[in-house]
Amino acid sequence: MTIPRARRPRRAWWILLALGALVLLSAAAVAFSPGFRLAPPAAFGEDLTVELTEGDHAIYVTPSDQWSEIECSGTFPGGGVLQLRPDMTQQGLVLPEAWDSQGSFSVGVAGPGTITCNGPVTDGRFTVGPVVTFFTVVGAVLLAIPGLLLVIAGVTVRVVQSRHP
């Protein structure tokens, strides 16, 4: 008497690959989406008027080795004045364009704000966007690890199934 073989699911590898790809895309969105939510950049010396929501925002500048010589000032709704907080955990942006973090600030009242930056950087520009910290990057990496493991598992299952019909 022979025991019939149990039918193994043939599409498990595809499901693992799809889930892994979805998790990896989510990690990429966490890491790179702030770069696509920036105000239009302005040249150094020009005023940038931007609609600000309540909460934290960051100023990003043209990458250079003269970070300490760049100064930014501004005014906010309700008569607030820009007070940049240099933050050692704040990160620059890489997509769709590279930007160095100049610092962050907080706005208590939503409304338009006017910011200007000056510095010795040739063709220097600046912009305002969401704060990206070291912990945001770590979160994206921690999210990417299970995604990568799911993709590896999917490929492994596919290879094993193709060798053992």
VOKOL-939557 format. One record per residue (C-alpha): residue number from 1; residue in one letter; x, y, z. Coordinates in nm, 2 decimals, always signed. Example, Ala and Ser with C-alpha at 12.3 -4.5 7.8 and 13.67 -1.06 7.14 Angstrom:
BEGIN
<node><seq>1</seq><type>A</type><u>+1.23</u><v>-0.45</v><w>+0.78</w></node>
<node><seq>2</seq><type>S</type><u>+1.37</u><v>-0.11</v><w>+0.71</w></node>
# end
This chain:
BEGIN
<node><seq>1</seq><type>M</type><u>+0.00</u><v>+0.00</v><w>+0.00</w></node>
<node><seq>2</seq><type>T</type><u>+0.14</u><v>+0.34</v><w>-0.10</w></node>
<node><seq>3</seq><type>I</type><u>+0.05</u><v>+0.66</v><w>+0.06</w></node>
<node><seq>4</seq><type>P</type><u>-0.06</u><v>+0.92</v><w>-0.19</w></node>
<node><seq>5</seq><type>R</type><u>+0.16</u><v>+1.23</v><w>-0.21</w></node>
<node><seq>6</seq><type>A</type><u>+0.01</u><v>+1.55</v><w>-0.08</w></node>
<node><seq>7</seq><type>R</type><u>-0.03</u><v>+1.82</v><w>-0.33</w></node>
<node><seq>8</seq><type>R</type><u>+0.21</u><v>+2.11</v><w>-0.28</w></node>
<node><seq>9</seq><type>P</type><u>+0.10</u><v>+2.46</v><w>-0.37</w></node>
<node><seq>10</seq><type>R</type><u>+0.27</u><v>+2.55</v><w>-0.69</w></node>
<node><seq>11</seq><type>R</type><u>+0.22</u><v>+2.93</v><w>-0.65</w></node>
<node><seq>12</seq><type>A</type><u>+0.37</u><v>+2.98</v><w>-0.31</w></node>
<node><seq>13</seq><type>W</type><u>+0.69</u><v>+3.13</v><w>-0.46</w></node>
<node><seq>14</seq><type>W</type><u>+0.49</u><v>+3.39</v><w>-0.65</w></node>
<node><seq>15</seq><type>I</type><u>+0.30</u><v>+3.50</v><w>-0.34</w></node>
<node><seq>16</seq><type>L</type><u>+0.63</u><v>+3.53</v><w>-0.15</w></node>
<node><seq>17</seq><type>L</type><u>+0.78</u><v>+3.74</v><w>-0.43</w></node>
<node><seq>18</seq><type>A</type><u>+0.48</u><v>+3.96</v><w>-0.45</w></node>
<node><seq>19</seq><type>L</type><u>+0.47</u><v>+4.02</v><w>-0.07</w></node>
<node><seq>20</seq><type>G</type><u>+0.85</u><v>+4.09</v><w>-0.07</w></node>
<node><seq>21</seq><type>A</type><u>+0.82</u><v>+4.34</v><w>-0.35</w></node>
<node><seq>22</seq><type>L</type><u>+0.54</u><v>+4.52</v><w>-0.18</w></node>
<node><seq>23</seq><type>V</type><u>+0.73</u><v>+4.55</v><w>+0.14</w></node>
<node><seq>24</seq><type>L</type><u>+1.04</u><v>+4.67</v><w>-0.04</w></node>
<node><seq>25</seq><type>L</type><u>+0.84</u><v>+4.93</v><w>-0.22</w></node>
<node><seq>26</seq><type>S</type><u>+0.69</u><v>+5.05</v><w>+0.11</w></node>
<node><seq>27</seq><type>A</type><u>+1.05</u><v>+5.08</v><w>+0.25</w></node>
<node><seq>28</seq><type>A</type><u>+1.15</u><v>+5.28</v><w>-0.06</w></node>
<node><seq>29</seq><type>A</type><u>+0.85</u><v>+5.51</v><w>-0.01</w></node>
<node><seq>30</seq><type>V</type><u>+0.94</u><v>+5.57</v><w>+0.35</w></node>
<node><seq>31</seq><type>A</type><u>+1.30</u><v>+5.65</v><w>+0.26</w></node>
<node><seq>32</seq><type>F</type><u>+1.26</u><v>+5.85</v><w>-0.05</w></node>
<node><seq>33</seq><type>S</type><u>+0.91</u><v>+6.01</v><w>-0.06</w></node>
<node><seq>34</seq><type>P</type><u>+1.02</u><v>+6.32</v><w>+0.14</w></node>
<node><seq>35</seq><type>G</type><u>+1.24</u><v>+6.43</v><w>-0.15</w></node>
<node><seq>36</seq><type>F</type><u>+0.93</u><v>+6.45</v><w>-0.37</w></node>
<node><seq>37</seq><type>R</type><u>+0.74</u><v>+6.67</v><w>-0.12</w></node>
<node><seq>38</seq><type>L</type><u>+0.96</u><v>+6.98</v><w>-0.13</w></node>
<node><seq>39</seq><type>A</type><u>+0.87</u><v>+7.34</v><w>-0.20</w></node>
<node><seq>40</seq><type>P</type><u>+1.00</u><v>+7.47</v><w>-0.53</w></node>
<node><seq>41</seq><type>P</type><u>+1.36</u><v>+7.57</v><w>-0.47</w></node>
<node><seq>42</seq><type>A</type><u>+1.48</u><v>+7.93</v><w>-0.46</w></node>
<node><seq>43</seq><type>A</type><u>+1.83</u><v>+8.08</v><w>-0.52</w></node>
<node><seq>44</seq><type>F</type><u>+2.03</u><v>+8.21</v><w>-0.23</w></node>
<node><seq>45</seq><type>G</type><u>+1.94</u><v>+8.56</v><w>-0.15</w></node>
<node><seq>46</seq><type>E</type><u>+1.58</u><v>+8.52</v><w>-0.28</w></node>
<node><seq>47</seq><type>D</type><u>+1.27</u><v>+8.50</v><w>-0.07</w></node>
<node><seq>48</seq><type>L</type><u>+1.08</u><v>+8.17</v><w>-0.07</w></node>
<node><seq>49</seq><type>T</type><u>+0.72</u><v>+8.20</v><w>+0.03</w></node>
<node><seq>50</seq><type>V</type><u>+0.57</u><v>+7.86</v><w>+0.12</w></node>
<node><seq>51</seq><type>E</type><u>+0.25</u><v>+7.74</v><w>+0.28</w></node>
<node><seq>52</seq><type>L</type><u>+0.34</u><v>+7.58</v><w>+0.61</w></node>
<node><seq>53</seq><type>T</type><u>+0.13</u><v>+7.34</v><w>+0.81</w></node>
<node><seq>54</seq><type>E</type><u>+0.16</u><v>+7.31</v><w>+1.19</w></node>
<node><seq>55</seq><type>G</type><u>+0.45</u><v>+7.10</v><w>+1.31</w></node>
<node><seq>56</seq><type>D</type><u>+0.81</u><v>+7.04</v><w>+1.21</w></node>
<node><seq>57</seq><type>H</type><u>+0.97</u><v>+7.13</v><w>+0.88</w></node>
<node><seq>58</seq><type>A</type><u>+1.33</u><v>+7.13</v><w>+0.75</w></node>
<node><seq>59</seq><type>I</type><u>+1.54</u><v>+7.36</v><w>+0.53</w></node>
<node><seq>60</seq><type>Y</type><u>+1.75</u><v>+7.19</v><w>+0.27</w></node>
<node><seq>61</seq><type>V</type><u>+2.03</u><v>+7.36</v><w>+0.08</w></node>
<node><seq>62</seq><type>T</type><u>+2.26</u><v>+7.28</v><w>-0.22</w></node>
<node><seq>63</seq><type>P</type><u>+2.52</u><v>+7.03</v><w>-0.11</w></node>
<node><seq>64</seq><type>S</type><u>+2.85</u><v>+7.19</v><w>-0.02</w></node>
<node><seq>65</seq><type>D</type><u>+3.14</u><v>+7.17</v><w>+0.23</w></node>
<node><seq>66</seq><type>Q</type><u>+3.05</u><v>+7.52</v><w>+0.35</w></node>
<node><seq>67</seq><type>W</type><u>+2.75</u><v>+7.41</v><w>+0.56</w></node>
<node><seq>68</seq><type>S</type><u>+2.84</u><v>+7.63</v><w>+0.86</w></node>
<node><seq>69</seq><type>E</type><u>+2.86</u><v>+7.95</v><w>+0.65</w></node>
<node><seq>70</seq><type>I</type><u>+2.50</u><v>+7.92</v><w>+0.52</w></node>
<node><seq>71</seq><type>E</type><u>+2.26</u><v>+8.14</v><w>+0.71</w></node>
<node><seq>72</seq><type>C</type><u>+1.88</u><v>+8.12</v><w>+0.69</w></node>
<node><seq>73</seq><type>S</type><u>+1.62</u><v>+8.36</v><w>+0.83</w></node>
<node><seq>74</seq><type>G</type><u>+1.24</u><v>+8.39</v><w>+0.79</w></node>
<node><seq>75</seq><type>T</type><u>+0.91</u><v>+8.49</v><w>+0.93</w></node>
<node><seq>76</seq><type>F</type><u>+0.60</u><v>+8.29</v><w>+0.99</w></node>
<node><seq>77</seq><type>P</type><u>+0.22</u><v>+8.33</v><w>+1.05</w></node>
<node><seq>78</seq><type>G</type><u>+0.14</u><v>+8.51</v><w>+1.37</w></node>
<node><seq>79</seq><type>G</type><u>+0.47</u><v>+8.71</v><w>+1.36</w></node>
<node><seq>80</seq><type>G</type><u>+0.70</u><v>+8.41</v><w>+1.44</w></node>
<node><seq>81</seq><type>V</type><u>+1.07</u><v>+8.43</v><w>+1.35</w></node>
<node><seq>82</seq><type>L</type><u>+1.27</u><v>+8.14</v><w>+1.21</w></node>
<node><seq>83</seq><type>Q</type><u>+1.49</u><v>+7.97</v><w>+1.47</w></node>
<node><seq>84</seq><type>L</type><u>+1.67</u><v>+7.68</v><w>+1.30</w></node>
<node><seq>85</seq><type>R</type><u>+1.75</u><v>+7.38</v><w>+1.52</w></node>
<node><seq>86</seq><type>P</type><u>+2.06</u><v>+7.20</v><w>+1.40</w></node>
<node><seq>87</seq><type>D</type><u>+1.99</u><v>+6.83</v><w>+1.45</w></node>
<node><seq>88</seq><type>M</type><u>+2.27</u><v>+6.57</v><w>+1.43</w></node>
<node><seq>89</seq><type>T</type><u>+2.01</u><v>+6.30</v><w>+1.35</w></node>
<node><seq>90</seq><type>Q</type><u>+1.86</u><v>+6.49</v><w>+1.06</w></node>
<node><seq>91</seq><type>Q</type><u>+1.95</u><v>+6.35</v><w>+0.71</w></node>
<node><seq>92</seq><type>G</type><u>+1.99</u><v>+6.51</v><w>+0.37</w></node>
<node><seq>93</seq><type>L</type><u>+1.78</u><v>+6.40</v><w>+0.07</w></node>
<node><seq>94</seq><type>V</type><u>+1.90</u><v>+6.20</v><w>-0.23</w></node>
<node><seq>95</seq><type>L</type><u>+1.60</u><v>+6.17</v><w>-0.46</w></node>
<node><seq>96</seq><type>P</type><u>+1.50</u><v>+6.32</v><w>-0.70</w></node>
<node><seq>97</seq><type>E</type><u>+1.79</u><v>+6.56</v><w>-0.62</w></node>
<node><seq>98</seq><type>A</type><u>+2.06</u><v>+6.57</v><w>-0.36</w></node>
<node><seq>99</seq><type>W</type><u>+2.00</u><v>+6.82</v><w>-0.07</w></node>
<node><seq>100</seq><type>D</type><u>+2.19</u><v>+6.88</v><w>+0.25</w></node>
<node><seq>101</seq><type>S</type><u>+1.99</u><v>+6.94</v><w>+0.57</w></node>
<node><seq>102</seq><type>Q</type><u>+2.05</u><v>+7.29</v><w>+0.71</w></node>
<node><seq>103</seq><type>G</type><u>+1.82</u><v>+7.24</v><w>+1.02</w></node>
<node><seq>104</seq><type>S</type><u>+1.46</u><v>+7.21</v><w>+1.12</w></node>
<node><seq>105</seq><type>F</type><u>+1.20</u><v>+7.44</v><w>+1.27</w></node>
<node><seq>106</seq><type>S</type><u>+0.86</u><v>+7.42</v><w>+1.42</w></node>
<node><seq>107</seq><type>V</type><u>+0.55</u><v>+7.62</v><w>+1.32</w></node>
<node><seq>108</seq><type>G</type><u>+0.26</u><v>+7.66</v><w>+1.57</w></node>
<node><seq>109</seq><type>V</type><u>+0.01</u><v>+7.82</v><w>+1.33</w></node>
<node><seq>110</seq><type>A</type><u>-0.05</u><v>+7.71</v><w>+0.98</w></node>
<node><seq>111</seq><type>G</type><u>-0.01</u><v>+7.97</v><w>+0.70</w></node>
<node><seq>112</seq><type>P</type><u>+0.24</u><v>+8.12</v><w>+0.46</w></node>
<node><seq>113</seq><type>G</type><u>+0.60</u><v>+8.17</v><w>+0.57</w></node>
<node><seq>114</seq><type>T</type><u>+0.88</u><v>+8.36</v><w>+0.40</w></node>
<node><seq>115</seq><type>I</type><u>+1.23</u><v>+8.22</v><w>+0.42</w></node>
<node><seq>116</seq><type>T</type><u>+1.56</u><v>+8.33</v><w>+0.27</w></node>
<node><seq>117</seq><type>C</type><u>+1.91</u><v>+8.17</v><w>+0.29</w></node>
<node><seq>118</seq><type>N</type><u>+2.25</u><v>+8.32</v><w>+0.20</w></node>
<node><seq>119</seq><type>G</type><u>+2.59</u><v>+8.17</v><w>+0.18</w></node>
<node><seq>120</seq><type>P</type><u>+2.91</u><v>+8.15</v><w>-0.02</w></node>
<node><seq>121</seq><type>V</type><u>+2.80</u><v>+7.85</v><w>-0.23</w></node>
<node><seq>122</seq><type>T</type><u>+2.81</u><v>+7.93</v><w>-0.61</w></node>
<node><seq>123</seq><type>D</type><u>+2.46</u><v>+7.89</v><w>-0.76</w></node>
<node><seq>124</seq><type>G</type><u>+2.33</u><v>+7.79</v><w>-0.41</w></node>
<node><seq>125</seq><type>R</type><u>+1.97</u><v>+7.70</v><w>-0.37</w></node>
<node><seq>126</seq><type>F</type><u>+1.74</u><v>+7.62</v><w>-0.08</w></node>
<node><seq>127</seq><type>T</type><u>+1.40</u><v>+7.46</v><w>-0.02</w></node>
<node><seq>128</seq><type>V</type><u>+1.16</u><v>+7.36</v><w>+0.26</w></node>
<node><seq>129</seq><type>G</type><u>+1.03</u><v>+7.01</v><w>+0.32</w></node>
<node><seq>130</seq><type>P</type><u>+0.95</u><v>+6.74</v><w>+0.57</w></node>
<node><seq>131</seq><type>V</type><u>+1.20</u><v>+6.65</v><w>+0.84</w></node>
<node><seq>132</seq><type>V</type><u>+1.40</u><v>+6.33</v><w>+0.76</w></node>
<node><seq>133</seq><type>T</type><u>+1.59</u><v>+6.19</v><w>+1.06</w></node>
<node><seq>134</seq><type>F</type><u>+1.84</u><v>+5.91</v><w>+1.11</w></node>
<node><seq>135</seq><type>F</type><u>+1.55</u><v>+5.72</v><w>+1.27</w></node>
<node><seq>136</seq><type>T</type><u>+1.34</u><v>+5.75</v><w>+0.94</w></node>
<node><seq>137</seq><type>V</type><u>+1.63</u><v>+5.59</v><w>+0.75</w></node>
<node><seq>138</seq><type>V</type><u>+1.66</u><v>+5.31</v><w>+1.02</w></node>
<node><seq>139</seq><type>G</type><u>+1.29</u><v>+5.25</v><w>+0.99</w></node>
<node><seq>140</seq><type>A</type><u>+1.31</u><v>+5.21</v><w>+0.62</w></node>
<node><seq>141</seq><type>V</type><u>+1.60</u><v>+4.97</v><w>+0.65</w></node>
<node><seq>142</seq><type>L</type><u>+1.42</u><v>+4.77</v><w>+0.92</w></node>
<node><seq>143</seq><type>L</type><u>+1.12</u><v>+4.75</v><w>+0.69</w></node>
<node><seq>144</seq><type>A</type><u>+1.33</u><v>+4.65</v><w>+0.39</w></node>
<node><seq>145</seq><type>I</type><u>+1.49</u><v>+4.35</v><w>+0.57</w></node>
<node><seq>146</seq><type>P</type><u>+1.17</u><v>+4.14</v><w>+0.59</w></node>
<node><seq>147</seq><type>G</type><u>+1.09</u><v>+4.23</v><w>+0.23</w></node>
<node><seq>148</seq><type>L</type><u>+1.43</u><v>+4.11</v><w>+0.12</w></node>
<node><seq>149</seq><type>L</type><u>+1.39</u><v>+3.79</v><w>+0.32</w></node>
<node><seq>150</seq><type>L</type><u>+1.05</u><v>+3.73</v><w>+0.15</w></node>
<node><seq>151</seq><type>V</type><u>+1.20</u><v>+3.78</v><w>-0.20</w></node>
<node><seq>152</seq><type>I</type><u>+1.49</u><v>+3.54</v><w>-0.11</w></node>
<node><seq>153</seq><type>A</type><u>+1.24</u><v>+3.28</v><w>+0.02</w></node>
<node><seq>154</seq><type>G</type><u>+1.03</u><v>+3.31</v><w>-0.29</w></node>
<node><seq>155</seq><type>V</type><u>+1.32</u><v>+3.26</v><w>-0.52</w></node>
<node><seq>156</seq><type>T</type><u>+1.44</u><v>+2.96</v><w>-0.31</w></node>
<node><seq>157</seq><type>V</type><u>+1.09</u><v>+2.80</v><w>-0.31</w></node>
<node><seq>158</seq><type>R</type><u>+1.08</u><v>+2.85</v><w>-0.69</w></node>
<node><seq>159</seq><type>V</type><u>+1.42</u><v>+2.69</v><w>-0.74</w></node>
<node><seq>160</seq><type>V</type><u>+1.34</u><v>+2.39</v><w>-0.52</w></node>
<node><seq>161</seq><type>Q</type><u>+1.00</u><v>+2.34</v><w>-0.69</w></node>
<node><seq>162</seq><type>S</type><u>+1.15</u><v>+2.34</v><w>-1.03</w></node>
<node><seq>163</seq><type>R</type><u>+1.41</u><v>+2.08</v><w>-0.93</w></node>
<node><seq>164</seq><type>H</type><u>+1.15</u><v>+1.85</v><w>-0.77</w></node>
<node><seq>165</seq><type>P</type><u>+0.84</u><v>+1.83</v><w>-0.98</w></node>
# end
